[in-house]
Amino acid sequence: MSQNEEVHKILVEAGSLLKCYYEEAPKWDEKGRFELVSEADLAAERLIVTRLRSAFPGEAIYAEEAGEDAPDYDRDATVRWIVDPLDGTANFVAGIPYFAISIARERDGQIAEGYVYNPVSEELFYSTRSEGRSYLRDDPITVSETADLGDALVAFGFSANMDAIRKYYARWGPVFERCRKGLAVIVPSMTLCNVARGRLDAFIDFGCSMEGQAAAALIVKNAGGVILNYDLTEHDHRNKGALAANPHLADVLRHHAT
Amino acid sequence: MSQNEEVHKILVEAGSLLKCYYEEAPKWDEKGRFELVSEADLAAERLIVTRLRSAFPGEAIYAEEAGEDAPDYDRDATVRWIVDPLDGTANFVAGIPYFAISIARERDGQIAEGYVYNPVSEELFYSTRSEGRSYLRDDPITVSETADLGDALVAFGFSANMDAIRKYYARWGPVFERCRKGLAVIVPSMTLCNVARGRLDAFIDFGCSMEGQAAAALIVKNAGGVILNYDLTEHDHRNKGALAANPHLADVLRHHAT
């Protein structure tokens, strides 16, 4: 088991900060819910960026909100941290304790370390490329063995938005209809980790960002899972969208993709 | 603040039991995920029913699975406990820490006490009819003040199931399209509590069971919210489905219902 203790500490600290905002009741007379979540997002990101910078001086950091602290994704950097301080903002606002911090360390364009942490359930998933295994807390994890679509639990990355639903249905109609249960989830990082852990058999998301998928992609791979771009080409975390499954289900999905 | 300490203790105990099952990795060679969740469900229910029986002798208990321990819902009983030992089984299986235990005490056909507990986030919501207030842990809660659909966070009770989605869309198309954000959630008890707490502005569910909504209906009402049957008639927890919102949004939803 090899994990980066420094990153672990940063996750726990940033997680405590997010939890403070999460547990706070929205103040209707002062600011709306969505301002509160932006504040939480920004505060967590600032903490993470500052702490990464001091722990790993000279390494590039990419994070969505940080502005000058985090220059745009720079393809020339050898080592780069990719940070999503709050994946699952809508759940965070709605009082649903399924959101996560995602931190990945990229080396020469490939994810070398991945960390995904839910501060409410205190689930920390991580993996390092050099070791080639994935963990939840200290336990090694592996993908499920479900081979039959009729037994499969499949998550789709959509909220109650008819355009997105129609888009999934047009392409994945048979999977929608035939899987044992389909779930609509909007937290790519943690949901990919639940594929890695064998709780879900597959996750199909056409819209997830690089920050949401970078760390978890490595975790899926090193748990024995298959991760692809949404268009079924070889996975590159810099693309939007991703598709992950256990190897049996990945074949089934390839077959069903239209 | 008036809560039933005995019920609180039962919830925490049953919650610990559920958490053990939740954290356990599914054992693929022994039994499937869905057998595991039935086992968790049944074990939690057995614990709750046994403990309620000994704490409140002579009071009827209705629970879905318990068989002889819990005879069918009996309309003649004056006092009756309505138990959902695990609302949100699909989330439980999928590794999503958004599920709950729901316990309601009915007197003369009306909910007198309601308790909803998420054992992972340790959020306990409760309300008693006599006091007329609702609480999260020890803090009083109230519904949101959002009046404009364009600002509203609305939850719909569906998973990735096209029939259910089409049914919602046919009736609630404009709400789907115009709300600030729509979420698909499948944990009626806890989601109603998130309306009570002002995190969500509305929840629309055509299928939720009596066990899933009984306790939370009181919690919504006593937090200043509106709860109706899915067909917009006066709420009766014995009906399938429910619609809850803050009073402003309830008017908007009445207007949009077709």
Interface residues (C-beta under 8 A of the other chain):
Chain A: A25 P26 W28 G32 R33 F34 A90 N91 V93 A94 G95 I96 P97 Y98 N118 V120 S121 E123 D139 I141 S144 E145 D151 L153 V154 A155 F156 F158 S159 A160 N161 M162 I165 Y168 Y169 G173 F176 E177 R180 K181 G182 L183 A184 V185 I186 C193 N194 R197 G198 R199 L200
Chain B: A25 P26 W28 G32 R33 F34 A90 N91 V93 A94 G95 I96 P97 Y98 N118 V120 S121 E123 D139 I141 S144 E145 D151 L153 V154 A155 F156 F158 S159 A160 N161 M162 I165 Y168 Y169 G173 F176 E177 R180 K181 G182 L183 A184 V185 I186 C193 N194 R197 G198 R199 L200
